[in-house]
Amino acid sequence: MKPVLVINPNSSEKTTEAMAAITRRHLPSVRGWTNADAPAMITEPSALAAAADQVCRAVLPEARAVIVAAFGDPGAQRLAARLPCPVIGIGAAAARAAAKDGTPFAVTTTTAQLGPSIDALMQAHGAAGTYLGSFMTAGAPEALLADPAALDAALLQACLNARDAGAERIIIGGGPLAEAAIRLEPQVDVPLVQPLVAASKEVATLLDPA
């Protein structure tokens, strides 16, 4: 059986392993792939654009489906046009999951410089709901990622801000934040959407509609 390929558009092997492990909870036969040419964390628009080009040029193993596991979905549309299998970006999947039933939703994440591209992606794929915007954490993204306790505290505050603004679902935006999203779920009193899980569920439905 061909695997489901989880593409990590940044160069952190640790992040790839963590995301593949989460995806295996929802899908069988999962393989991770890391973009070695990218920075360890994509935090600004030029890096996101470069990652899209790198992912699209990459020689990838054959797969039953591909998940592009960075929240900006770099290269997902071009890969979908190139590959014969389904390609799902975690950002688009999260927007669709959060917006269902017309629910007001928001994003919390660490990468303030990517705010405009995140907002555009959410508005494009979350049309059924009311998108309230992106709520950013305080502090440097790289420093937060290196300190899970500080990351959780910063994301929790951003979630509370989003909730107070009227969000009834909140997306924790970012492939490297997948584990934090799982940790935070019991601490927030509105449903959290985990982008990697949303994408995994879409892939499962595409591969086995029954």
LOVEX-928592 format. One record per residue (C-alpha): z, y, x; chain. Coordinates in steps of 0.5 Angstrom, whole numbers, plus 500, padded with zeros to 3 digits. Layout:
@zz->Z; yy->Y; xx->X; chain->A
...
This chain:
@zz->500; yy->500; xx->500; chain->A
@zz->498; yy->507; xx->503; chain->A
@zz->504; yy->511; xx->503; chain->A
@zz->506; yy->518; xx->500; chain->A
@zz->505; yy->523; xx->505; chain->A
@zz->510; yy->529; xx->506; chain->A
@zz->507; yy->534; xx->510; chain->A
@zz->512; yy->539; xx->514; chain->A
@zz->509; yy->545; xx->515; chain->A
@zz->514; yy->547; xx->520; chain->A
@zz->515; yy->543; xx->527; chain->A
@zz->522; yy->541; xx->526; chain->A
@zz->523; yy->533; xx->526; chain->A
@zz->530; yy->533; xx->523; chain->A
@zz->527; yy->537; xx->517; chain->A
@zz->521; yy->532; xx->516; chain->A
@zz->526; yy->526; xx->517; chain->A
@zz->531; yy->529; xx->511; chain->A
@zz->525; yy->531; xx->507; chain->A
@zz->522; yy->524; xx->507; chain->A
@zz->529; yy->521; xx->506; chain->A
@zz->530; yy->525; xx->499; chain->A
@zz->523; yy->523; xx->497; chain->A
@zz->524; yy->516; xx->498; chain->A
@zz->530; yy->516; xx->493; chain->A
@zz->524; yy->518; xx->488; chain->A
@zz->518; yy->514; xx->491; chain->A
@zz->516; yy->508; xx->495; chain->A
@zz->513; yy->508; xx->501; chain->A
@zz->514; yy->515; xx->504; chain->A
@zz->512; yy->517; xx->511; chain->A
@zz->513; yy->524; xx->514; chain->A
@zz->508; yy->528; xx->518; chain->A
@zz->510; yy->534; xx->522; chain->A
@zz->506; yy->540; xx->524; chain->A
@zz->508; yy->541; xx->531; chain->A
@zz->504; yy->547; xx->532; chain->A
@zz->508; yy->551; xx->528; chain->A
@zz->515; yy->555; xx->529; chain->A
@zz->522; yy->551; xx->527; chain->A
@zz->522; yy->555; xx->521; chain->A
@zz->517; yy->559; xx->517; chain->A
@zz->520; yy->566; xx->516; chain->A
@zz->514; yy->571; xx->515; chain->A
@zz->507; yy->572; xx->512; chain->A
@zz->503; yy->571; xx->519; chain->A
@zz->507; yy->564; xx->520; chain->A
@zz->506; yy->562; xx->513; chain->A
@zz->498; yy->563; xx->514; chain->A
@zz->498; yy->560; xx->521; chain->A
@zz->501; yy->554; xx->518; chain->A
@zz->496; yy->553; xx->512; chain->A
@zz->490; yy->553; xx->517; chain->A
@zz->494; yy->548; xx->522; chain->A
@zz->495; yy->544; xx->516; chain->A
@zz->488; yy->544; xx->513; chain->A
@zz->485; yy->542; xx->520; chain->A
@zz->490; yy->537; xx->522; chain->A
@zz->488; yy->529; xx->522; chain->A
@zz->492; yy->526; xx->517; chain->A
@zz->494; yy->519; xx->516; chain->A
@zz->491; yy->516; xx->509; chain->A
@zz->495; yy->517; xx->503; chain->A
@zz->496; yy->515; xx->496; chain->A
@zz->498; yy->522; xx->495; chain->A
@zz->501; yy->528; xx->499; chain->A
@zz->507; yy->533; xx->498; chain->A
@zz->506; yy->540; xx->502; chain->A
@zz->514; yy->541; xx->503; chain->A
@zz->514; yy->548; xx->505; chain->A
@zz->516; yy->553; xx->499; chain->A
@zz->510; yy->557; xx->500; chain->A
@zz->505; yy->551; xx->499; chain->A
@zz->501; yy->553; xx->506; chain->A
@zz->494; yy->549; xx->505; chain->A
@zz->496; yy->546; xx->499; chain->A
@zz->490; yy->548; xx->495; chain->A
@zz->485; yy->547; xx->501; chain->A
@zz->488; yy->540; xx->502; chain->A
@zz->487; yy->538; xx->495; chain->A
@zz->479; yy->540; xx->495; chain->A
@zz->479; yy->536; xx->502; chain->A
@zz->483; yy->530; xx->500; chain->A
@zz->481; yy->524; xx->495; chain->A
@zz->488; yy->524; xx->493; chain->A
@zz->493; yy->528; xx->489; chain->A
@zz->496; yy->534; xx->493; chain->A
@zz->502; yy->537; xx->490; chain->A
@zz->506; yy->543; xx->493; chain->A
@zz->513; yy->544; xx->492; chain->A
@zz->513; yy->551; xx->490; chain->A
@zz->508; yy->550; xx->485; chain->A
@zz->512; yy->544; xx->482; chain->A
@zz->518; yy->547; xx->482; chain->A
@zz->515; yy->553; xx->478; chain->A
@zz->512; yy->548; xx->473; chain->A
@zz->519; yy->545; xx->472; chain->A
@zz->523; yy->551; xx->472; chain->A
@zz->519; yy->555; xx->467; chain->A
@zz->518; yy->549; xx->462; chain->A
@zz->520; yy->551; xx->455; chain->A
@zz->519; yy->558; xx->456; chain->A
@zz->526; yy->558; xx->460; chain->A
@zz->527; yy->565; xx->464; chain->A
@zz->528; yy->563; xx->472; chain->A
@zz->529; yy->565; xx->479; chain->A
@zz->528; yy->563; xx->486; chain->A
@zz->534; yy->564; xx->491; chain->A
@zz->532; yy->563; xx->498; chain->A
@zz->533; yy->565; xx->505; chain->A
@zz->526; yy->568; xx->507; chain->A
@zz->526; yy->575; xx->505; chain->A
@zz->520; yy->577; xx->509; chain->A
@zz->516; yy->571; xx->504; chain->A
@zz->519; yy->575; xx->498; chain->A
@zz->512; yy->577; xx->496; chain->A
@zz->508; yy->571; xx->497; chain->A
@zz->514; yy->567; xx->493; chain->A
@zz->513; yy->572; xx->487; chain->A
@zz->506; yy->571; xx->487; chain->A
@zz->506; yy->563; xx->487; chain->A
@zz->512; yy->563; xx->482; chain->A
@zz->508; yy->568; xx->477; chain->A
@zz->502; yy->563; xx->478; chain->A
@zz->505; yy->557; xx->476; chain->A
@zz->511; yy->559; xx->472; chain->A
@zz->507; yy->562; xx->467; chain->A
@zz->510; yy->558; xx->461; chain->A
@zz->517; yy->562; xx->463; chain->A
@zz->520; yy->569; xx->464; chain->A
@zz->520; yy->569; xx->472; chain->A
@zz->526; yy->574; xx->474; chain->A
@zz->524; yy->575; xx->481; chain->A
@zz->527; yy->572; xx->488; chain->A
@zz->534; yy->573; xx->490; chain->A
@zz->535; yy->573; xx->498; chain->A
@zz->541; yy->571; xx->502; chain->A
@zz->544; yy->576; xx->507; chain->A
@zz->543; yy->574; xx->514; chain->A
@zz->538; yy->571; xx->519; chain->A
@zz->535; yy->565; xx->516; chain->A
@zz->535; yy->561; xx->523; chain->A
@zz->542; yy->562; xx->523; chain->A
@zz->544; yy->560; xx->516; chain->A
@zz->540; yy->554; xx->517; chain->A
@zz->544; yy->552; xx->523; chain->A
@zz->551; yy->553; xx->519; chain->A
@zz->551; yy->549; xx->513; chain->A
@zz->557; yy->552; xx->510; chain->A
@zz->555; yy->559; xx->511; chain->A
@zz->548; yy->557; xx->508; chain->A
@zz->551; yy->554; xx->502; chain->A
@zz->556; yy->560; xx->501; chain->A
@zz->550; yy->565; xx->502; chain->A
@zz->546; yy->561; xx->497; chain->A
@zz->551; yy->560; xx->492; chain->A
@zz->552; yy->568; xx->492; chain->A
@zz->545; yy->568; xx->491; chain->A
@zz->545; yy->563; xx->485; chain->A
@zz->550; yy->567; xx->482; chain->A
@zz->546; yy->574; xx->483; chain->A
@zz->540; yy->570; xx->479; chain->A
@zz->545; yy->567; xx->474; chain->A
@zz->548; yy->574; xx->472; chain->A
@zz->541; yy->577; xx->472; chain->A
@zz->539; yy->572; xx->466; chain->A
@zz->536; yy->566; xx->470; chain->A
@zz->537; yy->560; xx->466; chain->A
@zz->534; yy->555; xx->471; chain->A
@zz->534; yy->557; xx->479; chain->A
@zz->530; yy->554; xx->484; chain->A
@zz->533; yy->553; xx->491; chain->A
@zz->526; yy->555; xx->495; chain->A
@zz->525; yy->552; xx->501; chain->A
@zz->523; yy->545; xx->504; chain->A
@zz->529; yy->546; xx->510; chain->A
@zz->534; yy->548; xx->504; chain->A
@zz->533; yy->541; xx->500; chain->A
@zz->539; yy->538; xx->502; chain->A
@zz->543; yy->545; xx->501; chain->A
@zz->540; yy->544; xx->494; chain->A
@zz->543; yy->538; xx->493; chain->A
@zz->550; yy->540; xx->495; chain->A
@zz->550; yy->546; xx->491; chain->A
@zz->548; yy->543; xx->484; chain->A
@zz->555; yy->541; xx->482; chain->A
@zz->557; yy->548; xx->484; chain->A
@zz->552; yy->553; xx->480; chain->A
@zz->553; yy->553; xx->472; chain->A
@zz->546; yy->553; xx->471; chain->A
@zz->541; yy->548; xx->472; chain->A
@zz->538; yy->548; xx->479; chain->A
@zz->531; yy->546; xx->481; chain->A
@zz->530; yy->542; xx->487; chain->A
@zz->523; yy->543; xx->489; chain->A
@zz->522; yy->537; xx->493; chain->A
@zz->525; yy->533; xx->487; chain->A
@zz->520; yy->536; xx->482; chain->A
@zz->514; yy->535; xx->487; chain->A
@zz->516; yy->528; xx->488; chain->A
@zz->517; yy->527; xx->480; chain->A
@zz->510; yy->530; xx->479; chain->A
@zz->507; yy->525; xx->484; chain->A
@zz->510; yy->519; xx->481; chain->A
@zz->507; yy->521; xx->474; chain->A
@zz->500; yy->522; xx->477; chain->A
@zz->501; yy->515; xx->481; chain->A
@zz->504; yy->511; xx->475; chain->A
@zz->502; yy->515; xx->468; chain->A
@zz->506; yy->510; xx->464; chain->A
